């Protein structure tokens, strides 16, 4: 059985770091392959996040569905 692919995009702000902590603590890594992307340091991935439907961070993209978890920063602040 293959794992579900998930990408967590964030900007390193306190809201984002709290969300990352919760996700990594509770996510079942035997079922989900999680990639954490800090868009503040990986600006080359901003377009990828936007293409996935990310409007603000923190956001989790799972199986093509974008889940906005809280409001830390708009994508425009990361460009």
C-alpha positions in Angstrom: 0.0 0.0 0.0 1.5 3.4 -1.0 1.6 6.3 1.3 -0.5 9.5 0.8 1.7 12.4 -0.2 1.2 15.6 1.9 3.0 18.9 1.7 2.9 21.4 4.6 3.8 25.0 3.4 4.7 27.6 6.0 6.6 30.9 6.4 8.3 30.3 9.7 6.1 32.6 11.7 4.8 31.6 15.2 1.4 30.6 13.8 3.1 28.4 11.2 5.5 26.8 13.6 2.6 25.9 16.0 0.7 24.3 13.1 3.8 22.4 12.0 4.3 21.1 15.5 0.8 19.9 15.7 0.9 18.2 12.3 4.1 16.5 12.8 3.0 15.3 16.3 -0.3 13.8 15.2 0.2 12.7 11.6 0.5 9.0 11.1 3.7 8.8 9.2 3.1 5.1 8.4 0.3 6.3 6.2 1.4 9.8 5.1 4.6 10.9 3.5 5.0 14.5 4.7 7.2 17.2 3.2 7.6 20.4 5.1 8.4 23.5 3.0 9.5 26.7 4.5 8.6 29.3 1.8 10.6 32.0 3.5 13.8 30.1 2.7 12.6 28.2 -0.3 11.2 31.0 -2.4 11.6 28.9 -5.5 8.7 26.8 -4.3 6.2 29.7 -3.9 4.8 29.2 -7.5 4.3 25.5 -6.8 2.4 26.3 -3.6 0.2 28.8 -5.5 -0.4 26.3 -8.2 -1.6 23.8 -5.5 -4.2 26.4 -4.3 -2.3 27.8 -1.4 -3.6 31.4 -0.7 -2.0 31.8 2.7 0.2 29.9 5.1 0.2 27.7 7.0 -1.4 25.3 4.6 -1.4 21.6 4.1 -1.9 20.0 0.7 -3.1 16.4 0.8 -4.2 14.4 -2.1 -4.6 17.5 -4.2 -6.8 19.2 -1.6 -5.5 22.4 0.0 -6.3 22.9 3.6 -5.7 26.4 5.1 -5.0 25.8 8.8 -4.8 29.3 10.2 -3.7 32.7 8.9 0.0 33.4 9.4 0.8 35.2 6.1 -0.6 35.8 2.7 1.3 34.4 -0.3 2.0 37.9 -1.5 4.2 38.5 1.6 6.5 35.6 0.5 7.3 36.9 -2.9 
